[in-house]
């Protein structure tokens, strides 16, 4: 498979603490890749660096051969890589559709001068955002709430809106940071169906998640981190029985998460 995302030697330090230590991996186009590990293993820090929300101290990363290191988050999004966050962000007083309009403003290329003048390009961008937003709300099963305020949504529904927002820029690759954290089993299955649908439509995804069973059921390849370093990489069946992975999770009394094949 062709590598869509390439990460080489990524390193991030905080006041002498190395949160990510010389991590390298690739994500193939069309894939669904899991990024797992115990608390403090560096998963979210990698996502923050690759999406432009934190500067890396060393290493390189790029999308389809285009170097992205050092670019701000909005330019990385324009290049085709977007993300969600552990903490769901929504404007409760705005409608769901308005929330998605906000999400697309930094990637529509309109600029503030056209926004002030409200010229033809702005009107076309707004119309396109409306169509795109309604389509995505249908994809995540929230079309009936398009004109309702986001404040009425459950936590799980907000997770779905966050995925829709990340899709507004028509990205090639989406980084999902804890997409099912704090949601009930019914919503987990619903989010799983949405992810499968997006992937079937050609979107490449990287999933950072503590719910190991969720990752194992969705991902064709899983990368495991511990103490900032990559300790294992491979298909779910191999990862479940890898002694290095078991040792990392046993250190947190968490090996049971890996299921019966990991015991």
Residue pairs with C-beta under 8 A, 6 or more apart in sequence:
1 28
1 29
1 30
1 31
2 28
2 29
3 26
3 27
3 28
3 29
4 27
4 28
4 29
4 30
4 31
4 63
4 64
4 172
4 173
4 204
5 26
5 27
5 50
5 61
5 62
5 63
5 81
5 173
5 204
5 206
6 26
6 60
6 61
6 62
6 65
7 23
7 24
7 25
7 26
7 46
7 50
7 59
7 60
7 61
8 24
8 59
8 60
8 61
9 22
9 23
9 24
9 58
9 59
9 60
10 20
10 22
10 23
10 24
10 46
10 49
10 50
10 56
10 58
10 59
10 60
10 61
11 18
11 20
11 21
11 22
11 23
11 56
11 57
11 58
11 59
12 18
12 19
12 20
12 42
12 45
12 46
12 49
12 54
12 56
12 57
13 19
13 57
18 228
19 42
19 45
19 228
20 42
20 45
20 46
20 49
20 56
20 228
21 42
21 227
21 228
21 229
22 58
22 59
22 229
23 42
23 46
23 59
23 225
23 228
23 229
23 230
24 59
24 230
25 223
25 230
25 233
27 33
27 173
27 204
27 206
28 204
29 172
29 204
30 199
30 202
30 204
31 204
31 205
31 220
31 221
32 195
32 199
32 204
32 205
32 207
32 218
32 219
32 220
33 205
33 206
33 207
33 219
33 220
33 221
33 222
33 223
34 206
34 207
34 208
34 209
34 215
34 216
34 218
34 219
34 221
34 222
34 223
34 236
35 43
35 46
35 47
35 206
35 207
35 208
35 209
35 222
35 223
35 225
36 43
36 208
36 209
36 210
36 212
36 215
36 222
36 223
36 224
36 225
37 43
37 224
37 225
37 226
37 231
37 248
38 226
38 248
38 249
38 251
38 252
38 254
39 210
39 252
40 227
41 225
41 226
41 227
41 228
41 248
42 225
42 227
42 228
42 229
43 208
43 225
44 86
44 177
44 178
44 208
45 54
45 228
46 208
46 225
47 83
47 175
47 177
47 206
47 208
48 54
49 55
49 56
49 61
50 61
50 68
50 76
50 81
50 175
51 73
51 76
51 77
51 81
51 82
51 83
51 175
52 68
52 71
52 72
52 73
52 74
52 75
52 76
52 77
53 73
55 70
56 69
59 69
60 67
60 69
61 67
61 68
61 69
62 68
62 69
63 76
63 79
63 80
63 81
63 172
63 173
64 80
64 172
66 79
68 76
68 79
68 81
71 79
74 106
74 107
77 106
77 107
77 169
77 171
78 106
78 107
78 109
78 169
80 169
80 171
80 172
80 173
81 171
81 172
81 173
81 174
81 175
82 166
82 167
82 169
82 171
82 173
82 174
82 175
83 166
83 174
83 175
83 176
83 177
84 159
84 162
84 163
84 165
84 166
84 174
84 175
84 176
84 177
84 179
85 162
85 177
86 177
86 178
86 181
88 155
88 158
88 159
88 161
88 162
89 162
90 99
90 150
90 153
90 158
90 161
90 162
91 98
91 99
91 102
91 150
92 149
92 150
92 151
93 149
93 150
93 151
94 102
94 149
94 150
95 146
95 147
95 148
95 149
95 150
96 133
96 137
96 142
96 145
96 146
96 147
96 148
96 150
96 153
96 161
97 130
97 133
97 134
97 137
97 146
97 147
99 150
99 161
99 165
100 129
100 132
100 133
100 136
100 137
100 161
100 164
100 165
100 168
101 126
101 129
101 130
101 133
103 165
103 166
103 168
103 169
104 125
104 129
104 132
104 133
104 168
104 169
107 168
107 169
108 125
108 128
108 129
109 125
110 121
110 122
110 125
114 121
114 122
115 122
129 168
132 168
132 170
133 146
133 164
133 168
134 143
134 146
136 164
136 167
136 168
137 143
137 145
137 146
137 161
137 164
139 164
139 167
139 194
139 197
139 198
140 160
140 161
140 163
140 164
140 194
141 160
141 190
141 194
142 153
142 157
142 160
142 161
142 164
145 152
145 153
145 157
150 158
150 161
153 161
154 187
155 182
155 183
156 183
156 184
156 187
156 190
156 191
157 187
159 179
159 180
159 183
159 187
159 191
160 190
160 191
160 194
162 179
163 174
163 176
163 179
163 191
163 194
163 195
163 198
166 174
166 176
167 174
167 198
167 203
171 203
172 203
172 204
173 203
173 204
173 205
173 206
174 198
174 203
174 204
174 205
174 206
175 205
175 206
175 208
176 195
176 205
176 206
176 207
176 208
176 209
177 208
178 208
178 209
178 210
179 191
179 195
179 207
179 209
180 187
180 188
180 191
180 192
180 209
180 211
180 214
181 209
181 210
181 211
183 191
188 211
188 214
192 214
192 217
192 218
195 205
195 207
195 218
196 218
198 205
199 205
207 214
207 215
207 218
207 219
209 215
210 257
211 257
212 257
212 258
212 259
213 257
213 259
215 222
215 236
216 222
216 236
216 239
216 240
216 259
219 236
220 235
220 236
221 233
221 234
221 235
222 232
222 233
222 234
222 235
222 236
222 239
223 230
223 232
223 233
224 230
224 231
224 232
224 233
224 239
224 242
224 244
224 245
224 248
225 231
226 244
226 248
231 244
231 245
231 248
232 239
232 242
232 244
232 245
233 239
234 242
237 261
239 245
240 258
240 259
240 261
240 262
241 261
241 262
245 258
245 262
246 255
246 258
246 262
249 255
249 257
249 258
249 262
255 262
255 263
256 263
